[in-house]
Amino acid sequence: MLQTNIKDIYAIGDCAEQYEPIGLRRPVEAVWYTGRMMGETLAQTLCSNPTEYKPGHWFNSAKFLDIEYQTYGWVFSERNKKDYEEHFHWRHPKEKLCITIALHKDTHEFLGINNFGIRLRHELFDRWLNEKRSIEYVLEHLKDANFDPELYATYEGAIVSKFNSDFNQNIQPKKKSWKRILNLH
Ligand SMILES: Cc1cc2nc3c(=O)[nH]c(=O)nc-3n(C[C@H](O)[C@H](O)[C@H](O)COP(=O)(O)OP(=O)(O)OC[C@H]3O[C@@H](n4cnc5c(N)ncnc54)[C@H](O)[C@@H]3O)c2cc1C
């Protein structure tokens, strides 16, 4: 509810610290997107619709000059990696482009992605996390997720080929489908 220990006083944004962190989240999340979600949640409460703060799957994005990154779901650093977590990494040989995908060691469930220099759709990754898709499914449909500007080079082939070699698999990236992207059946 974002209420402090003082009645009718709420804390949102950078100054808010959760008594009990939600899921794997940190008690303080000083990022723009969580600040906005907290604001939207609190607005409901203040308008007589008491609403619990449910931020959903972790995500963030940032742009520094010509470099941008996005993160969807959980990809922990080597030092903080969970015992069930395994990583697949692809890096372009020359350009500043790379992705790291976290997967569950045993089930291959997709846990999260960090993408650097390649734009990937938030809505799709959020859906795939909800649907508990495997890393194989995510890579097969990676073309659906790309939203780099038109005429930009794409790297799904190279990424999937590296995955096939690292994980001894033989998956093929599917053609981009707007029907799938828009979830039209
Ligand atoms: C350099 C930088 C880069 C960032 N990049 C990203 C990013 O790429 N992605 C991302 O998600 N987040 C990013 N963040 C974090 C993001 O900017 C913050 O999480 C977000 O702005 C927090 O919003 P807020 O409203 O909680 O606090 P703030 O934006 O800090 O707003 C607090 C406001 O309160 C005012 N204030 C303070 N004291 C008083 C007072 N006594 N009386 C009246 N007003 C007062 C301040 O002047 C300020 O305007 C970045 C932050 C920094 C510093």
The ligand as an ORCA input file, in Angstrom:
! r2SCAN-3c Opt
* xyz 0 1
  C      22.235     10.471    -13.522
  C      21.017      9.615    -13.298
  C      20.624      8.742    -14.309
  C      19.493      7.943    -14.133
  N      19.120      7.089    -15.128
  C      18.043      6.315    -14.973
  C      17.628      5.448    -16.011
  O      18.231      5.402    -17.076
  N      16.536      4.668    -15.819
  C      15.835      4.718    -14.647
  O      14.845      3.991    -14.537
  N      16.199      5.538    -13.655
  C      17.288      6.337    -13.772
  N      17.666      7.166    -12.755
  C      16.896      7.176    -11.512
  C      15.645      8.057    -11.624
  O      16.003      9.325    -12.118
  C      15.023      8.183    -10.258
  O      14.730      6.886     -9.758
  C      13.728      8.981    -10.302
  O      13.941     10.260    -10.824
  C      13.157      9.102     -8.883
  O      11.998      9.887     -8.903
  P      11.474     10.496     -7.561
  O      10.263     11.311     -7.949
  O      11.332      9.456     -6.529
  O      12.631     11.446     -7.023
  P      13.264     12.728     -7.716
  O      13.173     12.675     -9.202
  O      14.619     12.891     -7.071
  O      12.299     13.903     -7.243
  C      12.357     14.439     -5.942
  C      12.018     15.928     -6.054
  O      11.855     16.444     -4.743
  C      12.467     17.703     -4.714
  N      12.763     18.018     -3.292
  C      13.730     17.509     -2.512
  N      13.666     18.040     -1.276
  C      12.618     18.870     -1.284
  C      12.034     19.714     -0.296
  N      12.494     19.783      0.955
  N      10.951     20.433     -0.653
  C      10.440     20.380     -1.896
  N      10.957     19.596     -2.877
  C      12.030     18.874     -2.544
  C      13.700     17.561     -5.573
  O      14.157     18.814     -6.016
  C      13.137     16.714     -6.712
  O      12.578     17.496     -7.744
  C      18.778      7.997    -12.915
  C      19.191      8.881    -11.912
  C      20.287      9.678    -12.089
  C      20.719     10.614    -10.981
*
